Amino acid sequence: QVQLVESGGGLVQPGGSLRLSCVASGFTFSSRVMSWYRQGPGKERELVATIPSAGGTTTYADSVKVRFTISRDNAKNTMYLQMNSLKPEDTAVYYCSAEVPRTTWPYNHQRYWGPGTQVTVSS
């Protein structure tokens, strides 16, 4: 069974830093593109960052470019999100996400989500 478990969230002051982690199991982590999403109060879930299966070009939402860095360690089945210079508008539940192919017909992809970790940026 696919499992994604986030950790590292918490309360931090504006300008502070946090590092989120996502431990994955139940699929071939090293073959999958991984992503971080977030959902703030009263807002739709939005894509924050994406990292290819074996490195290459990472992508970021304009609102987090430079401040956030996505990375992964395939040997540990773990993805990270380093968040620096945090702002109140970064307050949200952050979700780890993966698209995993089904093993039976129609062999399409299913998106999986972790339970989320709360990040609160406040003075």
N, C-alpha and C positions, 0 to 999 in steps of 0.2 A: 504494500500500500504506500502511495506517495505521501510523504510527510514533510512539511516545512515548518520550522520553529524559529521564530525571531527572538532576539534578546538585545538588551542594551539601551532600551528606552528609559526615560525618566524626566525629571524636572531640571532645567538648566536656565541660567540667566542669559539675556540677550548678549551676543558676542561670544558665548561659550561654545563648547564642542561636545559631541557625542559620537560614539562609534557603534553602529548597529551590526549585528551578526545574524545570519540565517543558516541553520544547519539543515541539510536536505538528505532524504533517504527514500528508498523505494523506486528509484530510477537511475539511469546513467547520467549523473550530474555533469560529467565532463563533456557530454555531447549536447547539452542544452543551453540555449540562450536563457539568461536569468535577468529578472527585473525587480526593481523596487517601485512600489506605488505608495501613494498616501491619500488620505481622505481627511480633510479638515472639517470643523463643525459647520453644518449646513451646506457643504460643498460636495461636488461629485468626486469620485475617486479619480486621481490623475497619475499618469506615468511620471516618475521622478528620474529614473536612470535605467539603462540597459547595458549589459555586458555580454559580448559573444562567448561562445563555449570555450574557446582557447585563446582569449585575448583579442587583440585587434582594436578596432575603433569603438570606443564607448560613446554612448549618447546620453544627453542630459536635457531636462527641461530648462528653458531659458532662465527661470527664476532661481535655479540652484547651480548654474554653471560657475566654475572657479571655486565656489564654496564647498561643494560636495564632491567626493570621489568614490566611485564604485570599484570594487575589486573582488577577486575570487581566488580561492585556493582549492584546486580540484583534488589534490591529494587528501584534503580534509572534508570534502563535500560541503564547503562553506563559502558563503558570499558575504561581503561587508559593504557598509556604507559609512564612510567617514564624513561627518558633518561639522564644518567649522563656520565661524561667524554667524551663528544661528540668530534668526530673527523671530519675533512673535508670530509672523505669518507662516512660519514653518511648523507651528503647532498642528499636530495631526496624528492619526493612527497610521503607522507605517507598516506596509505589508510586503512580504517576500512573495514572489510569484514565478511560476514556471509553466511552460507549455510542454506537455508530455504526449507523445503519440499513443493512441489506443492500439492494443495488440490484436484486436479483432475488427472485422468489417464494421464501419466503413474506413477504418484506419486513419481517421482524422485526429486532430489535436484536441486535448482537453486542458483548460487552464486550471491550475491548482493554486491555492492561496494558503499562506500561513494564517494563524489567528490574529496576528498584528501585535505591535508594541507601541505604547503611547509615548509620544514626545511632546513635552510641554515647555515652551519657551516663554518665560515670564519673569519680571522683576518684582 
